[in-house]
Amino acid sequence: MSAMRPAIASSFETDIPARLDRLAWCRFHTLVLVALGITWVLDGLEVTLVGALAGALQASPSLHLSATEIGLAASVYLAGAVAGALIFGWLTDRLGRKRLFTVTLGVYLVATAASAFAPNFATFAVMRFFTGAGIGGEYTAINSAIQELIPARYRGRTDLVVNGSFWIGAALGALGAVVLLDPRWLPPDVGWRAAFGIGAALGVPILYLRRFIPESPRWLMLHGRLDEAERVLAGIECHATAVPGTEALARLRLRVRERGTDLVDLARSLFRLHPRRAALGLVLMAAQAFFYNAIFFTYALVLGRFFGIAADRVGLYILPFAVGNFLGPLVLGRWFDTIGRRPMIAATYAISGVLLLVSAFLFVEGALSATTMTIAWSIVFFFASAAASSAYLTVSESFPLEVRALAIAVFYALGTALGGIAAPSLFGALIGTGDPAAIAGGYAFGAVLMLIAACVELWLGVAAERRALEDVAAPLSRVE
C-alpha cells in the first residue's frame, strides 16, 4: 500500500500584503527603484537613439535609410515591444517576476548590441524588433514587481517617477549621439554604431544588481509558497520599520489554486469583474501612445526638415525636451497619492492636449523656431509625461494579482497597437510631404485623443490612492 499523502488545506490566511504596505521607505525600496526602474531608462535611450541618429542613419554608406525607413524602424521596435509584452507577460504571471525580469533584460542586451553591427536595413529592423521585445517584456515584469513591493502610500509617486525615468535615458541618448556623431571623435559610419553600445553598457551592471531583488512575496503567496514568502518578507522587514499607527494588520483569506493563471482568468477579470476599468485602461494607453510615439519618434526629422538642424546637433534640442519630461512626474507625482488618481490623471491629460493644440497652431503659422518649439514641447510634455506614466499606473493596479502582468501586457499591446505602431510611420510620411499643415493636423489629432482620455478618466477613474492592491482589486482566489 502506498503511503498516505498529507492533507492540503483548501484555503489559508495571511497578513503578507498588510505587512508590505505598512513599511516606511528604506534602502530595500531604493534598490528596487534603481535595479528595476532602469527599464524605462533603457527604453528612453533606445527611442531617442533612433531619432537622434536619424541623420546619421540616412547618411550611413551601409544603411542609407530614408525618412520612411527610419519611421518604419521605430514602428518595428514598437511591434517587438508588443509581442514581448504579451509573451513575457503571460510567463511572468506563471513563472514569477524575478525569473522574467532577468530573462527580458538579457534579450534586450543581446539585441541592442547586435543593432550596432547591422549591415543593412533588414538586419537592423530585425534587431530593433528583438530590442523592443526585451523592453516590452520588461514593462510587464517590472511594473508587476514594483507595484507589489512598494508600500501603498508611495505607490503612485514611485510608479510615476520610474516611468518618467524614460527621459533620463532620452537625455543619455541625446548626449551620447552628440558626442559619438562628432567626426572629431569617430568616423561617421562608426559613431552611430557605437551609440547602440550605450544601452548594453548600462544594462550589464543592472543585471548584476537584480540578483539582490527577491521574488514578490505577493506572487509567492498566491502560488501557495507561504514559507518562502515569509522568508523573503522577513528579509525585507530587517531593513525597514513600520509606519506608526499600522500595528493592526488586515488578514486576507485565499483559497489554494490547483492550476496556473490562464486566459480564462484574464477574460473574467477584464470583461466580467472590471469592464469599466478595462475600457478606461485601453483609452488611457492608446491616447498617450499615439501622442508620444507620433511626436517623439519623428522629432529629429522635424528639426532637420523644417529648421535645418544638423544631425550632430539634434541631441542638444532633445536634451531640454527630456528634462521637461522627467521633471513632470518628479514634481507632480506626490499629488497622485494625495489629491488623488482621478483628478490628477484627468488634469494632466487635458492640459497636455490643450497645450499641444496651441503648439500645433503656432507651428503651422510659422511662429516657432527650433528653439521655441523645443521650449513649447518641453512645457507640453511636462504634463504629458505624468499623464503617460499614470496610464501604466492605472492598468497595473486596477486588476487582480493573479493576472497583473498579463493585464499590463494586454493593455500595453493594445494601446501601442492602436495608438503607437502606426504613428511613427504615419508622421514620417507626413514629414516627407514637407507640408506643415499636414503635420499640424496629426498633432491636433493626438491632442484631441488626450482630451477624450481626460473625459473618460473623470467618468471611469479608480480611486486607488493609498489603498492596498488587494482592496483596489480583490484577488481571484480570495475567500469572502
Salt bridges, closest charged atoms under 4 A:
GLU13 OE1 - ARG251 NE 3.03
GLU13 OE2 - ARG253 NH2 3.49
ASP15 OD1 - ARG19 NH1 3.50
ASP15 OD2 - ARG251 NH1 3.75
ASP21 OD2 - ARG218 NH2 3.11
GLU46 OE1 - ARG128 NH2 2.79
ASP93 OD1 - ARG97 NH1 2.94
GLU138 OE2 - ARG210 NH1 2.79
GLU148 OE2 - ARG97 NH2 2.55
GLU148 OE2 - ARG404 NH1 3.36
ASP182 OD2 - ARG184 NH2 2.67
ASP189 OD2 - ARG193 NH2 3.81
GLU228 OE1 - ARG225 NH2 2.89
GLU230 OE1 - ARG19 NH1 2.80
GLU237 OE1 - ARG19 NH2 2.88
GLU237 OE2 - ARG22 NH2 3.76
ASP262 OD2 - ARG259 NH1 2.98
ASP265 OD2 - ARG257 NH2 2.79
ASP265 OD2 - ARG259 NH1 3.02
ASP337 OD2 - ARG157 NE 3.05
ASP337 OD1 - ARG341 NH1 2.96
GLU397 OE1 - ARG155 NE 2.87
GLU397 OE2 - ARG341 NE 2.82
GLU470 OE2 - ARG218 NE 2.62
